[in-house]
Amino acid sequence: MSVSVAPPSLSYELFPPVSRDAEQSVYRSIDLLADTNPDYVSVTYSGSTTRRRQSLELIEHLVQNTKLRPLAHLTCVGESRDSLEILIRHFLALGVRGVLALRGDLPADPHEWRGEFPFARYLIELIREVEVQHSAALAGGRLGVGVAAYPIQHPESPSYEHDIEVLLGKERAGANYAITQVYFRPEDYRQLVTAARKAGVSIPLIPGVIPLNSLRRLERVSHMAGVAPDPILAHALESASDESERHQIGVRWAVDLARAAFDDGAPGLHLYTFNDHAGSLDVIDKLQLPRTRTRVANTWATHSIH
């Protein structure tokens, strides 16, 4: 019997801890998230030299002390070609087999050096060049390269159509899949998929969702993503009577976005955790995602594949 249905992917994003107390909290979250058997866990990489070192330390912890597969963020803003090449080789030496290739946030000072690569597609090309040189260590395989996709027009973009062309360019440069930036309305993901497929984008487009449990976090995420906070969600969080109600509001909003995305053909789900495992675990529980993934896997295990 032939089984062609693939289980939905599941992944999380983590931030490197900024203190010893935060480190223990992150490690606790990692242990709990690991129980859901995600396909990979992405680790952000940006900011100061200290923050970048902490990112590398967290990746090393994931490789050496867990069964989780890290997806290493790599940003090209403020980096030279040589420094990026060194980082890619370092990731390979650590055992990383997946990279999320991003341009990164531009410095506030317009006179500050922005790096040699102005766009993520040049970074993707470099990753593929280094990959060829390490083909023996990779056993002839390839690095999984992910990129960002924008359901809502990028704040620096002249048009939404331009964003889609940029996404297509990243696929042509060698990207394997895309994870969306934060969005707040189901139609945002639907619009992205429709426009991308029409333009010729064929890579998987994975919705990135975050269970927001406070107005402050909503405003912070919106600022980081360069989008306006959803007024309905903002009002609900502001009007909630306590932390428990805000938690439920955030979980319900994320679940609704994820369900709509799955209805629109999403191949999986990426959860931005903000190192807060409780909301993400509640989201996948309400979606019955672990049960769905296990059921499909068991179907594969109990049938012969011809």
Buried (B, 14 or more C-beta within 10 A) or exposed (E): EEBEEEBBBBBBBBBBBBEEEBBEBBBEBBEEBBEBEBBBBBBBBBBEEEBBEBBBBBBBBBBEEBEBBBBBBBBBBBBEBEEBBEBBEBBBEBEBBBBBBBBBEBEEEEEEEBBBBEEBBBBBBBBBEBBEEBEEEBEEEBBBBBBBBBBBBBEEBEEBEEBBBBBBBBBEBBBBBBBBBBBBBBEBBBBBBEBBEEEEBEBBBBBBBBBBBBBEBBBBBBEEBBBEBBEEBBEBBEEBEEEEBBBBBBBBBBBBBBBBBBEBEBBBBBBBBBBBBBBBBBBBBBBEBBEBBEEBEEEEEEEEEE
